[in-house]
Amino acid sequence: MSQTVVITGAAGKVGRLLRHRLARPDRRLRLMDIVPPEPVAPGEDAEVFTGSVTDLPALESLVAGADAVIHLGGQSRESNMADVLENNAHGTYCLFEAVRRAGVPRVIFASSNHAAGFLDRVDAPADGFPADAAGRPDTLYGWSKVAGEAMASLYADRYGIDVLCPRIGMCMPEPIDVRSLALWLSQDDAIRMFEALLAVESPGFRHLWGISRNTRRFMSLAEGEALGYIAKDDSEAYADGVIQGKPTPDYEHDLVLRRIGGQWCDVPLGEYY
Ligand SMILES: NC(=O)c1ccc[n+]([C@@H]2O[C@H](COP(=O)([O-])OP(=O)(O)OC[C@H]3O[C@@H](n4cnc5c(N)ncnc54)[C@H](O)[C@@H]3O)[C@@H](O)[C@H]2O)c1
């Protein structure tokens, strides 16, 4: 039977990757963004919608009959409180309320490493920080992800909706700096992760870290593995190139490398970063 998956924020970086790589003969994608997504290509089993995640009636019809929603839409950087409240906090409420009204059984909420940005490598257990470590947001953006996770928990407990909250590290083709050697989520692993989260049976409400099998990670992969996400890629393959010409990474003293949120922990609150 064909599966229908809604993706909010489908015109963004992760959304475009998922549009391309989650396409399957037995899957229809409903793609929405406040920026018009690319038109449907010939042979593509998809529909595109332009709208805001803050428009509850529009969301309700968007998600009607869907098997799952992947919620990416919103502000993905630090910003002012009005922007963060409207697009992330209010938008995430509207998404869950639309999902409840329409009876959609599953949501994958794109949380972030910045929900726990102040966790410090020096305090990490041997297996890395657990994925459900209490929120330690580093920005207003990070706070909105903690708030989104709490909204997810509310709707999971009240209404029995399955909600997976990947705290995504840095999803990009290759690691770009020393910090990202710990947080990298390769594009192939991102697809493995989202496929696992769409497939796992009756997970309830769960957190996981959205990172690859990076040698320099200090976050646990166990919660993802329990959900069927088996990361395969390791940023170490890029380490020499990333570090070349730079001082030897100082994981004991350099707070950018020690804290999960890196330099975001020092950005003035509410300033676009
Ligand atoms: N890319 C990463 O490494 C990473 C890391 C951590 C978390 N995340 C989270 O994953 C999601 C996707 O990230 P991304 O890198 O693709 O970000 P992105 O900024 O490229 O994409 C976000 C999309 O959301 C859309 N959007 C903004 N406000 C909206 C609204 N009101 N209604 C509908 N759409 C709206 C934007 O137009 C954009 O296309 C975000 O929620 C982000 O916070 C991403």
The ligand as an ORCA input file, in Angstrom:
! r2SCAN-3c Opt
* xyz 0 1
  N      20.669     21.257      8.470
  C      21.095     20.923      9.667
  O      22.247     20.520      9.843
  C      20.168     21.008     10.858
  C      20.696     20.857     12.135
  C      19.852     20.896     13.231
  C      18.487     21.067     13.041
  N      18.008     21.256     11.788
  C      16.557     21.495     11.629
  O      16.098     20.778     10.503
  C      15.137     21.552      9.791
  C      15.599     21.759      8.354
  O      16.854     22.414      8.370
  P      17.485     23.033      7.045
  O      18.933     23.057      7.239
  O      16.904     22.379      5.853
  O      16.955     24.534      7.172
  P      16.515     25.528      5.997
  O      16.510     26.895      6.597
  O      17.320     25.285      4.773
  O      15.016     25.061      5.718
  C      13.925     25.452      6.517
  C      12.764     25.715      5.595
  O      11.642     26.118      6.388
  C      10.939     27.096      5.629
  N      10.096     27.898      6.510
  C      10.472     28.910      7.328
  N       9.387     29.402      7.952
  C       8.320     28.678      7.521
  C       6.941     28.722      7.802
  N       6.413     29.611      8.654
  N       6.127     27.832      7.180
  C       6.643     26.926      6.287
  N       7.944     26.860      5.971
  C       8.781     27.716      6.599
  C      12.025     27.917      4.952
  O      11.518     28.616      3.823
  C      13.042     26.839      4.600
  O      12.867     26.388      3.272
  C      14.968     22.848     10.565
  O      13.870     22.716     11.441
  C      16.254     22.954     11.356
  O      16.059     23.695     12.547
  C      18.816     21.225     10.690
*
